[in-house]
Each structure stands twice: as structure tokens, then as C-alpha cells.
């Protein structure tokens, strides 16, 4: 059946045949890097408890993009109108989401007849969702979309101590408490050009304190010290439930089976012809990209290095295909996790988006890091300095550094040389971390245990707003100091 809400048109199509005992509303920020992990979480939830109904909120534009993707019957879409603002301007898009999305979400909630939502999982950046849930006496869980180390830096250093930090760019702060350090100058969120994003971020941390749970798309064993520190300083229940990637769609022994469509078959056929571990997979994400001048240097380096590579890019595809020659293969899209698990892949050149990095970790490949924005420099540091499974393309993680062709050629040849000592050590360590990942999602593993504990809370929740919801800011500050 279909419920209709007038002005604006909003609908829900119900396809489930399950009698749901709990109805979870999932509200992602409307972009690929946020929608994907929250959809994967939704699938994980209903696979663990088929009596849960999930309504996944998307804009009409995103519905057309993801509606054909397979999902369980008890996950349905709730659509809200598209937002204004130029899609080519990052700040305009963020502004539109933060100011125009709340009202249609409220109307969507008003349209539910049966069953009403009993729980909300929201993208932690969308702070206003907490207020929506609290006003309606619906408990909420904040889903943090990147590393726990980034949460620690932004919440405990920037949010709680901002007035003490603004004029001290060289100050070192600990992104793994008392263990690993980063300069404030290396945190893009504090750049003056990101002032408006910082303001939205500050509000999101303030409202996390009013949520009932925090969900982290990480694995405890990958960030144990910072997760322990976070739990000791916050009284909100915190669950590490990663990896929030589509691993449940893969058979561990069949991940390189033939593709199911002609477009995918092309790159899979090409990979099948390449020697084991010989191909560098390159992807800089689905939204932001490198500068034109940096792109020219990368193209020249790939040509001169004579290494095999599979490059996924949405920009300048024809120009790249002309330049890549016989050693490269360029596509506009691929099944990334499936590609990373292919035996021909020997490394991953990444922009350091958290979802992509976790897919690389799950696949057991080493990284070349090339951060472009926001949380990515810190994730690059984690890969290179803490996990020791990667090398920097840049000598530092500065976002505006231009790396010349000659430097990249030397690095590419060294990185893809399977007999090179550093490369051997990285690949060995990558396989060790892959094993940690696989243990976490097995029965009794840290992530499997946490998702079951969280779902038990959802099913047993009898929460009512009493004016003392969550943890108070002063308590957090006192705990931190």
C-alpha cells in the first residue's frame, strides 16, 4: 500500500509481509558516502532481526538512483522532496540539507498510520533529528559516519576546547589519547574556508549529547584506545558496529565470480587477465576530486611508471582513456568491494574516505593515501602511522600540496614491487588487519556482539522524554579534564 502526504508529495511504499514488532526510521545525510553505510547498517539490522521494519529516508532524486538496488522486503523507502542549492557548490548543498530537510521529515512522520516509528537512527551531522525524536518521545541513535579518532578530535578537542585552540595552529592534540598526535593546522575543519561547516559540526556535537545511543562504523580492534577513552568520558551507550560495508552480499570463496551485467563484465574480464597482485586500484571518491593540475601529474606518472591500474573516475573519462594506454583500464563506476577482493589487485590509491578505507581493510590490500578534504588527512595518518598498511603520495597530508609526476612515478614503482621489503611488510600487515575484520563480524566477535546488544535495546526500549535525556555537557567537560 502507499501513503500520500500533500504539499510536498511524500510517499512510502510498503513491500514487507513481516509483522513488525519494531519500526526503525533511518535518516542519512543525502550523499553517497552517508547513504551507503546507513543502508548497509539497515540490512544488517533486519538480517539479525526480521521482525524489525526499517523506513529509509531519501530525497526523490536519491530514490531514483538507489531504488533498483537489492534490499530485504522489510526495508522500505520514505521519500522527501529534493532540496535547493547548486549541486556543484558543496557549501550550498550542506546549507540546503541543514535548513530544508527537517520540515518534510516531520510531515513524513505525520503520514505514518501503522506501524508508527519506535526508534530513529540518524546521521550524526543532522543534529536537528534529535529534536524531532525528543519532541515525539522516540529514542534516537546517532550514527557517526567516519573514524572514532575523528570523533575524539572534533568532539573533545574542537567542540569542548575550541576557545583555547583557535590561535594555536601548531598545537599538538592527541587523536589517539596519549599515544598519537596531530597539529591543529592539519585539521581541515579549522580552516577559515570551512567556517560554516564548523558551525554545523559544533551543533551536531551539542545534540549528540541529547541522543540515547552512539553508533560507530568502526571495529573495536582497529581503534581500541580511542574507543575506550570515548566510553570512559561519555555516559551514552556506544557501540562499534563496523564494518558498515556490503560484505554480507559476498561469498568469501566466490567474490570474483563472473559479473551479472555487461558493464561490470568488462572490467572483471580485464582483471581476470592480469597477474596476481599486479593491479593498482585508483578511486578518489564520489563527490570531491583533485585539481586539474594534479590530475595532469597523476596521468603522466601512471603513463611513465608502466604499472597496471584500474581507475574509477566520474570526471574526464574520455581524456583518461586516451592517455592510459594498454596498461590501464578506466571506468565511471565499479563494484568497489568486489574489485578490491579480486586477486589481481595489489594496492589501493584512495582519497581516504572512511567507507572506502574500510573496504580496503576488509579486502586486505595496502594503500597509497591522497586525502582531499575534511576527515581524510587524519584517516591517512591512521593508515600510514598507526596501522602501517600504506604510504603517502604526498610527503605530508596538506590538502593543497601539488605532487609532481617524477615523485609519483618513483612511489608507484616502489609500491607495486611485490619483492620490495616495505611492500612485503605492508601486505603482511594488511592481511593481519583483514583477519581482525573478519573475526569481528563472526559469531562472538566484537561487532557481531555489539549489533546484537544494540538491537536488544531497540526491541526492549520503553524510553520517555523526561527532561534529562542523554549526558549533560558539563559532565562531559568535567570527565574530559
Secondary structure, 3 states (H helix, E strand, C coil): CEEEECCCCEEEECCCCCCCCEEEEEECCCCHHHHHHHHHHHHHHHHHCCCEEEEEEEEHHHHHHHCCCCCCCCEEEEEECCCCCCCCCHHHHHHHHHHHHHHHHHHHHHHCCCCCCCEEEEECCCCHHHHHHHHCCCCEEEEECCCHHHHHHHHHHHHHHHHHHCCCCCCEEEEECCCEEEEHHHCHHHCHHHHHHHHHHHHHHHHHCCCCEEEECCCHHHCHHHHHHHHHHCCCEEEECCCCCCHHHCCCCCCCCCCCCHHHHHHHHHHHCCCCCCEEEEECCCCCCCCHHHHHHHHHHHHHHCCEEEEECCCCHHHHHHHHHHHEEEECCCCHHHHHCCCCEEEEEECCCHHHHHHHHHHCCCEEECCCCCCHHHHHHHHHHHCCCEEECCCCCCCCCCCCHHHHHHHHHHHHCCCCHHHHHHHHHHHHHHHHHHHHHCCCCHHHHHHHHHHHHHHHCCCCCCCCCCCCHHHHHHHHC
